[in-house]
Amino acid sequence: MAAKKTQSKPPAKSAAPAESRLLNKVAVVTGASRGIGQAIARALASEGCCVIITGRDKTTLAKSATRISRKVRGRGTVVPLVCDVRDPESVASLFAKVKQRFRRLDILVNNAGVSQAPLSVEDTSLELWRAIVDTNLTGAFLCTRAALPLMPRGATIINNLSAAARQIFPKFAAYTAAKTGAYGFTLSLREELMSRGIRVTALMPGATDTDIWRQIMPNAPREKMMNAENTAQAVLYAVLLPGNANLSELLLTPMAGAL
C-alpha cells in the first residue's frame, strides 16, 4: 500500500507585533515639529517608546504628533508639549510636566536648532547671533540641566550638532560658533556623566534633505543628500547599544559626497 502523501504548509504568519525594544522607556525630542526631529521621534515611538515632542508652534507640533502616531500605529505614545528651548521658564515647565507624568526620563535628544542665510561677520546682526546661539547652544544646556535629575543610570543624551561642529563654513559664523560650542559642551558633559552611567553622544549629520535648505541654499541639490530617516536610524542604533557601551560620536555623510 502506497504511503499517503502529505503536503506541508508554510507556517502561518504571526499577527503579533515585532518586539518593542524601547517599551516602557520615556524620551524627549526637542524641535520635533518637522525634519530630523520628527523622524527621530517616529523611530523611537516605533520601538514602543513614549516620546514627548517639543516645538514652539502649537498647531505645527500637534500635526507632527498626529503624523507620527499614524505611522507607528499604536506601538508607542507621542505627547506634544510646546516649549521654547531658549526660555529657561519654558524649559523648566516642560520637564516639570515630564516629571509629574512619567517620573523619569531615559532618552533626551537635543535636536532643536536654527540656521541662517549666508552672511559675513560684519553683516551679522547681534539679534541674529543671539537667536542662533541661544537655540543651538544655550537651548541644549538648559534642556540637559533640567533633564538630568530625571535620568537614571543607563539613560542616553544625544545632541544633534550637524557636520558644522567640525567643518568650518565661511559666512556662517553664528551657526558654526553655536555648533562648535555645542560640540565642546557635549564632550565635557560626556566626561562628567560617565561615572553616573549616562551616555552622551554627539550626532553630526552631513547634508540632510529637510526644509532648512530653503533658508540656507534654496537651489541645493537635494538628490545628493541623506534623508531624515537615515539620521533617525543612527540615533536608534546609539540608544539601543548595550548598557556597558558608550558611543561618543555619530558622524554621518551622504553617499554622494560633499555638496
C-alpha positions in Angstrom: 0.0 0.0 0.0 1.4 3.3 -1.1 2.2 5.8 1.6 -0.2 8.7 1.6 1.5 11.9 0.5 1.2 14.8 2.8 1.8 18.4 1.7 3.4 20.6 4.2 2.0 24.1 4.6 4.2 27.1 5.4 3.8 28.3 9.0 1.1 30.9 9.4 2.4 34.4 9.8 2.2 35.6 13.3 -0.1 38.6 13.9 1.9 39.5 16.9 3.8 42.8 16.6 7.6 42.8 16.4 9.5 43.1 19.7 9.3 46.7 21.0 12.9 47.3 22.1 12.1 50.6 23.9 8.9 49.5 25.6 8.3 51.5 28.9 11.1 53.9 28.0 10.5 57.7 28.0 12.1 60.1 25.6 12.1 63.9 25.0 12.9 65.1 21.4 13.2 68.8 21.1 12.5 70.5 17.8 10.4 67.6 16.6 7.7 69.5 14.6 9.4 68.5 11.3 12.5 67.2 9.7 15.1 65.3 11.6 13.4 65.7 14.9 10.2 64.3 13.7 12.0 61.3 12.1 13.8 60.6 15.3 10.6 60.8 17.4 9.0 58.4 14.9 11.9 55.9 15.1 11.8 55.9 18.9 8.0 55.6 19.1 8.1 52.7 16.5 10.1 50.7 19.1 7.4 51.2 21.8 8.9 54.3 23.4 6.8 57.1 24.9 8.1 60.2 23.2 7.5 63.8 24.3 8.0 66.0 21.3 8.5 69.8 21.6 8.3 72.8 19.3 7.4 76.4 19.6 4.2 76.4 17.4 1.3 74.5 19.0 -0.5 73.8 15.7 2.5 72.6 13.8 3.6 70.4 16.8 0.1 68.9 17.0 0.2 68.0 13.3 3.6 66.4 13.8 2.2 64.3 16.7 -0.7 63.1 14.6 1.6 62.2 11.7 3.9 60.2 13.9 1.1 58.4 15.7 -0.4 57.3 12.4 2.9 55.9 11.2 3.7 53.9 14.4 0.1 52.6 14.7 0.0 52.3 18.5 3.4 50.8 19.1 4.5 53.9 21.0 2.9 57.0 22.5 3.5 60.6 21.3 2.9 63.5 23.6 3.2 67.1 22.1 4.3 69.8 24.6 5.1 73.3 23.5 8.5 74.5 24.6 10.9 77.3 23.6 14.3 75.9 24.4 15.7 79.5 24.6 13.5 80.3 27.5 14.5 78.9 30.9 11.0 79.1 32.3 9.6 77.3 29.3 12.2 74.5 29.7 11.6 74.2 33.4 7.8 73.9 32.7 8.4 71.2 30.1 10.5 69.0 32.4 8.2 69.6 35.4 5.4 68.1 33.3 7.6 65.1 32.3 8.4 64.5 36.0 4.8 64.8 37.0 3.5 62.4 34.4 6.4 59.9 34.0 8.7 60.3 37.0 11.8 59.6 34.8 13.5 60.2 31.5 15.5 57.6 29.7 16.4 59.5 26.4 17.0 63.2 25.7 17.6 64.2 22.1 18.6 67.9 21.9 17.6 68.4 18.3 16.1 71.9 18.3 18.1 74.2 16.1 18.0 77.1 13.6 20.3 78.0 10.8 21.0 81.2 8.9 21.3 82.6 5.4 25.0 83.1 4.3 26.2 86.4 5.9 29.6 87.9 6.5 30.5 88.6 10.1 30.2 92.4 9.5 26.7 91.8 8.2 25.6 89.6 11.1 23.3 91.4 13.5 23.5 90.9 17.2 19.9 89.8 17.1 20.6 87.0 14.6 23.7 86.0 16.5 21.8 85.7 19.8 18.9 83.8 18.2 21.2 81.2 16.7 23.4 80.7 19.8 20.5 80.7 22.2 18.7 78.0 20.3 21.6 75.7 19.2 23.8 76.0 22.2 22.1 77.5 25.2 18.9 75.5 24.5 20.9 72.3 24.7 22.4 73.4 28.0 19.0 74.4 29.5 17.3 71.2 28.5 20.1 69.0 29.7 20.3 70.7 33.0 16.6 70.3 33.6 16.5 66.7 32.4 19.4 65.3 34.4 17.6 65.0 37.7 15.1 62.7 36.0 17.7 60.5 34.2 18.7 57.1 35.8 21.8 55.1 35.1 21.6 53.7 31.6 20.0 56.8 30.2 21.2 58.5 26.9 21.6 62.1 25.8 22.1 62.8 22.1 23.0 66.3 20.9 22.3 66.9 17.2 25.2 69.2 16.2 25.5 68.8 12.4 28.7 68.5 10.5 29.3 72.2 11.1 30.5 71.2 14.6 33.8 70.0 13.0 33.8 71.5 9.5 34.1 75.3 9.1 31.8 77.1 6.7 32.5 80.7 5.7 29.7 83.2 6.0 28.0 81.0 8.7 29.9 82.4 11.7 26.9 82.4 14.1 25.8 78.9 13.2 29.4 77.5 13.2 30.1 79.1 16.6 27.0 77.7 18.1 27.6 74.2 16.8 31.3 74.1 17.7 30.3 75.4 21.1 27.7 72.7 21.5 30.4 70.1 20.5 32.6 71.3 23.3 29.6 71.2 25.7 28.9 67.6 24.6 32.4 66.4 25.2 32.6 68.0 28.6 29.1 66.6 29.5 30.2 63.1 28.4 33.2 63.1 30.7 31.1 64.5 33.6 28.3 61.9 33.3 30.3 58.8 32.5 30.6 57.9 36.2 26.8 58.2 36.5 26.3 55.7 33.7 24.6 58.2 31.4 25.8 58.1 27.8 26.3 61.3 25.8 26.7 61.2 22.1 27.4 63.9 19.5 25.3 63.4 16.4 26.8 65.1 13.4 24.8 64.5 10.2 26.0 65.9 6.9 23.7 67.5 4.4 20.1 66.1 5.0 17.1 66.8 2.9 14.9 69.0 5.2 13.1 72.3 4.9 16.1 74.1 6.4 17.7 74.3 3.0 15.1 76.8 1.8 16.8 79.2 4.2 20.4 78.2 3.6 20.6 77.4 -0.1 17.3 77.1 -2.0 18.9 75.6 -5.1 20.9 72.9 -3.2 21.0 69.5 -4.9 18.6 67.6 -2.7 19.1 64.4 -4.6 22.7 64.2 -3.2 21.6 64.5 0.4 20.7 61.9 3.0 17.1 61.8 4.2 16.0 62.4 7.8 15.2 58.7 8.3 18.9 57.8 7.8 19.8 60.1 10.8 16.9 58.7 12.8 18.1 55.1 12.4 21.6 56.2 13.6 20.0 57.7 16.7 18.1 54.5 17.3 21.3 52.5 17.0 23.0 54.6 19.6 20.1 54.4 22.0 19.9 50.6 21.7 23.5 49.9 22.5 24.2 47.6 25.4 24.4 49.3 28.8 28.2 49.0 29.0 28.8 50.6 25.6 29.5 54.2 25.0 29.4 55.9 21.6 31.0 59.4 21.7 30.2 60.5 18.1 28.0 59.6 15.2 29.3 61.3 12.0 27.0 60.8 9.0 27.8 61.8 5.4 25.9 61.5 2.2 27.0 58.6 -0.1 27.1 61.1 -3.0 29.9 63.0 -1.2 30.1 66.7 -0.4 27.7 69.1 -1.9 
